[in-house]
């Protein structure tokens, strides 16, 4: 009887481990495919910071914003007046891949506007505190390369039950990003959890999906993992505020793959004085932005 019970327990543990690893493998596959998607981070070919004013664009070095050599020497002029963006093109380009345009003006709130020319797309990208032109090459030369992402071994002990405690008033936090800009974030509450009986805290923001989004640092940063921290999503809390924190799904910000990004940096609150040996390790491959820098 004892042998049967032992075999049953071993089988149960084995099935549990298999399910855990399978879920992580599915997550890793989605993560990998998202990087190569049309709106992923590997096809970025330029990032040009904007303020109010007028800017020339084209492949000539005489332009304010120098586009890749495939473009005409003078492509046009961008005018920014408060939240109104105007493009005046010297060469006909396509609006939303289908409508030829020469001149086009719109309000920054319209996030659907983009232009294309040959295999390139560009649009106004607006992060808190940063406005820029984001340029993509849908035929980026490195998209055919195999991207190698290293992970720590799956570790169930780095999955924690936490408690989301909602703030009475939404907290405003000043956050820095990788390019030196500061912006304000809205913090709805704090997640409390314990590792080896020591309590830790993480302050999330709310992602468009409704999930909690966390930018965190730990003592592996600059060693096994990226020095600027990692990202993690947590499902919304249940009615009792319970959340599940799975650090095996911690992943690198896009700035480890491309310099044409504006990654936020971890806050002091989200800097953990412990090593989180789970999730993605540091990427040591070639920057996808290097071709266009």
C-alpha positions as semicolon CSV with decimal commas, in nm:
position;residue;x (nm);y (nm);z (nm)
1;X;0,000;0,000;0,000
2;X;0,282;0,244;0,086
3;X;0,448;0,176;-0,250
4;X;0,121;0,251;-0,433
5;X;0,080;0,578;-0,243
6;X;0,440;0,675;-0,321
7;X;0,394;0,595;-0,690
8;X;0,073;0,799;-0,694
9;X;0,249;1,098;-0,536
10;X;0,539;1,073;-0,780
11;X;0,298;1,054;-1,073
12;X;0,103;1,355;-0,943
13;X;0,422;1,560;-0,905
14;X;0,541;1,455;-1,251
15;X;0,209;1,555;-1,413
16;X;0,214;1,886;-1,225
17;X;0,569;1,960;-1,342
18;X;0,477;1,865;-1,699
19;X;0,178;2,101;-1,697
20;X;0,388;2,381;-1,545
21;X;0,663;2,341;-1,806
22;X;0,412;2,315;-2,092
23;X;0,248;2,642;-1,987
24;X;0,588;2,812;-1,977
25;X;0,681;2,673;-2,318
26;X;0,358;2,814;-2,463
27;X;0,430;3,151;-2,303
28;X;0,786;3,150;-2,441
29;X;0,658;3,070;-2,790
30;X;0,409;3,359;-2,781
31;X;0,679;3,590;-2,647
32;X;0,918;3,489;-2,925
33;X;0,658;3,527;-3,202
34;X;0,548;3,868;-3,071
35;X;0,900;4,004;-3,117
36;X;0,890;3,908;-3,487
37;X;0,536;4,035;-3,544
38;X;0,460;4,333;-3,766
39;X;0,421;4,549;-3,455
40;X;0,711;4,380;-3,273
41;X;1,042;4,534;-3,178
42;X;1,284;4,355;-3,409
43;X;1,186;4,537;-3,730
44;X;1,251;4,886;-3,589
45;X;1,468;5,094;-3,823
46;X;1,466;5,434;-3,654
47;X;1,345;5,647;-3,364
48;X;1,343;6,026;-3,403
49;X;1,246;6,242;-3,105
50;X;0,996;6,520;-3,170
51;X;0,906;6,848;-3,003
52;X;0,711;7,142;-3,142
53;X;0,879;7,267;-3,459
54;X;0,963;7,177;-3,817
55;X;1,183;6,885;-3,927
56;X;1,312;6,769;-4,264
57;X;1,327;6,395;-4,334
58;X;1,504;6,190;-4,600
59;X;1,818;5,987;-4,662
60;X;2,050;6,287;-4,703
61;X;2,273;6,370;-4,406
62;X;2,154;6,729;-4,442
63;X;1,811;6,635;-4,304
64;X;1,709;6,682;-3,943
65;X;1,603;6,317;-3,937
66;X;1,811;6,087;-4,155
67;X;1,612;5,790;-4,286
68;X;1,779;5,477;-4,434
69;X;1,955;5,506;-4,770
70;X;1,665;5,338;-4,955
71;X;1,463;5,660;-4,913
72;X;1,485;5,968;-5,140
73;X;1,737;6,227;-5,026
74;X;1,452;6,466;-4,943
75;X;1,132;6,289;-4,845
76;X;0,950;6,584;-4,692
77;X;0,889;6,803;-4,389
78;X;0,713;6,735;-4,058
79;X;0,553;7,020;-3,866
80;X;0,451;6,981;-3,503
81;X;0,231;7,246;-3,344
82;X;0,110;7,135;-3,000
83;X;-0,087;6,816;-3,076
84;X;-0,130;6,876;-3,450
85;X;0,105;6,680;-3,676
86;X;0,148;6,776;-4,043
87;X;0,342;6,578;-4,303
88;X;0,431;6,751;-4,631
89;X;0,584;6,492;-4,862
90;X;0,791;6,569;-5,171
91;X;0,745;6,210;-5,289
92;X;0,407;6,037;-5,287
93;X;0,375;5,790;-5,000
94;X;0,084;5,571;-4,892
95;X;-0,148;5,642;-4,606
96;X;-0,241;5,317;-4,427
97;X;-0,076;5,117;-4,706
98;X;-0,340;5,207;-4,964
99;X;-0,408;5,578;-5,023
100;X;-0,139;5,790;-5,197
101;X;-0,088;6,120;-5,015
102;X;0,133;6,425;-5,043
103;X;0,013;6,637;-4,751
104;X;-0,156;6,509;-4,438
105;X;-0,247;6,666;-4,102
106;X;-0,406;6,507;-3,798
107;X;-0,438;6,519;-3,420
108;X;-0,193;6,320;-3,212
109;X;-0,484;6,137;-3,045
110;X;-0,546;5,947;-3,369
111;X;-0,320;5,646;-3,308
112;X;-0,429;5,470;-3,628
113;X;-0,233;5,696;-3,868
114;X;0,072;5,548;-4,038
115;X;0,252;5,592;-4,370
116;X;0,440;5,352;-4,591
117;X;0,693;5,363;-4,870
118;X;0,821;5,040;-5,022
119;X;0,889;4,805;-4,726
120;X;0,898;5,082;-4,464
121;X;0,626;5,200;-4,224
122;X;0,642;5,504;-3,996
123;X;0,409;5,678;-3,753
124;X;0,408;5,905;-3,452
125;X;0,484;5,707;-3,140
126;X;0,379;5,865;-2,813
127;X;0,495;5,729;-2,478
128;X;0,440;5,931;-2,160
129;X;0,691;6,214;-2,177
130;X;0,822;6,114;-2,522
131;X;0,695;6,185;-2,874
132;X;0,883;6,043;-3,171
133;X;0,869;5,907;-3,522
134;X;0,898;5,529;-3,510
135;X;1,023;5,375;-3,833
136;X;0,986;5,006;-3,921
137;X;1,143;4,797;-4,197
138;X;0,905;4,508;-4,265
139;X;1,183;4,343;-4,466
140;X;1,444;4,404;-4,197
141;X;1,759;4,209;-4,299
142;X;1,786;4,039;-3,959
143;X;1,430;3,904;-3,946
144;X;1,552;3,584;-4,111
145;X;1,803;3,527;-3,832
146;X;1,735;3,291;-3,544
147;X;1,692;3,486;-3,222
148;X;1,843;3,312;-2,920
149;X;1,686;3,396;-2,586
150;X;1,827;3,227;-2,276
151;X;1,615;3,145;-1,972
152;X;1,674;3,028;-1,620
153;X;1,549;2,675;-1,558
154;X;1,177;2,668;-1,472
155;X;1,138;2,708;-1,098
156;X;0,807;2,655;-0,920
157;X;0,953;2,802;-0,604
158;X;0,959;3,142;-0,776
159;X;0,582;3,147;-0,817
160;X;0,422;3,335;-0,528
161;X;0,079;3,410;-0,394
162;X;0,050;3,782;-0,341
163;X;-0,207;4,032;-0,221
164;X;-0,300;4,342;-0,420
165;X;-0,382;4,630;-0,186
166;X;-0,564;4,911;-0,361
167;X;-0,464;5,265;-0,268
168;X;-0,743;5,491;-0,141
169;X;-0,626;5,748;-0,396
170;X;-0,439;5,659;-0,716
171;X;-0,074;5,744;-0,666
172;X;0,123;5,945;-0,922
173;X;0,482;5,826;-0,963
174;X;0,762;5,996;-1,155
175;X;0,945;5,739;-1,367
176;X;1,258;5,761;-1,581
177;X;1,311;5,588;-1,913
178;X;1,617;5,462;-2,096
179;X;1,662;5,782;-2,300
180;X;1,664;6,009;-1,995
181;X;1,308;6,140;-2,004
182;X;1,088;6,156;-1,695
183;X;0,716;6,088;-1,705
184;X;0,427;6,041;-1,464
185;X;0,262;5,703;-1,407
186;X;-0,063;5,623;-1,229
187;X;-0,022;5,358;-0,958
188;X;-0,350;5,199;-0,841
189;X;-0,206;5,000;-0,551
190;X;0,070;4,772;-0,428
191;X;0,134;4,397;-0,444
192;X;0,264;4,241;-0,124
193;X;0,424;3,895;-0,121
194;X;0,679;3,696;0,078
195;X;0,999;3,515;-0,015
196;X;1,141;3,302;0,267
197;X;0,924;3,487;0,520
198;X;1,056;3,828;0,410
199;X;0,792;4,064;0,271
200;X;0,845;4,242;-0,060
201;X;0,641;4,505;-0,245
202;X;0,584;4,583;-0,612
203;X;0,385;4,876;-0,749
204;X;0,219;4,795;-1,084
205;X;0,050;5,006;-1,344
206;X;-0,261;4,891;-1,531
207;X;-0,199;4,763;-1,884
208;X;-0,456;4,824;-2,162
209;X;-0,548;4,455;-2,128
210;X;-0,646;4,512;-1,764
211;X;-0,351;4,306;-1,637
212;X;-0,107;4,447;-1,383
213;X;0,223;4,550;-1,543
214;X;0,544;4,561;-1,341
215;X;0,890;4,693;-1,424
216;X;1,120;4,550;-1,160
217;X;1,487;4,515;-1,072
218;X;1,661;4,251;-0,864
219;X;2,013;4,148;-0,769
220;X;2,070;3,951;-1,090
221;X;2,062;4,276;-1,293
222;X;2,390;4,353;-1,462
223;X;2,502;3,994;-1,407
224;X;2,275;3,716;-1,534
225;X;2,004;3,959;-1,644
226;X;1,976;4,301;-1,808
227;X;2,101;4,591;-1,597
228;X;1,790;4,799;-1,661
229;X;1,547;4,550;-1,507
230;X;1,280;4,325;-1,649
231;X;0,906;4,331;-1,723
232;X;0,633;4,111;-1,576
233;X;0,256;4,085;-1,622
234;X;0,027;3,967;-1,345
235;X;-0,338;3,877;-1,394
236;X;-0,591;4,110;-1,226
237;X;-0,664;4,034;-0,860
238;X;-0,965;3,827;-0,762
239;X;-1,243;3,968;-0,543
240;X;-1,024;3,918;-0,237
241;X;-0,720;4,089;-0,388
242;X;-0,527;3,766;-0,443
243;X;-0,275;3,756;-0,729
244;X;-0,027;3,499;-0,860
245;X;0,324;3,626;-0,931
246;X;0,512;3,396;-1,167
247;X;0,867;3,525;-1,205
248;X;0,934;3,251;-1,460
249;X;0,749;3,483;-1,701
250;X;0,977;3,781;-1,634
251;X;1,115;3,905;-1,965
252;X;1,359;4,153;-2,112
253;X;1,247;4,502;-2,214
254;X;1,274;4,572;-2,589
255;X;1,581;4,793;-2,542
256;X;1,798;4,481;-2,509
257;X;1,719;4,401;-2,875
258;X;1,706;4,751;-3,024
259;X;1,824;5,100;-2,934
260;X;1,516;5,245;-3,112
261;X;1,306;5,207;-2,797
262;X;1,205;5,411;-2,492
263;X;1,197;5,152;-2,212
264;X;1,090;5,261;-1,862
265;X;1,332;5,193;-1,577
266;X;1,243;5,028;-1,245
267;X;1,139;5,254;-0,959
268;X;1,301;5,241;-0,616
269;X;0,994;5,060;-0,479
270;X;1,021;4,795;-0,748
271;X;1,391;4,728;-0,682
272;X;1,411;4,398;-0,492
273;X;1,709;4,327;-0,269
274;X;1,709;3,960;-0,365
275;X;1,808;3,755;-0,671
276;X;1,519;3,641;-0,889
277;X;1,674;3,350;-1,079
278;X;1,379;3,297;-1,311
279;X;1,259;3,416;-1,649
280;X;1,470;3,560;-1,927
281;X;1,843;3,606;-1,892
282;X;2,044;3,885;-2,055
283;X;2,040;3,889;-2,436
284;X;2,397;3,881;-2,568
285;X;2,328;3,881;-2,941
286;X;2,355;4,151;-3,206
287;X;2,131;4,455;-3,173
288;X;1,865;4,457;-3,443
289;X;1,902;4,835;-3,461
290;X;2,274;4,810;-3,548
291;X;2,203;4,784;-3,921
292;X;2,047;5,132;-3,923
293;X;2,265;5,312;-3,669
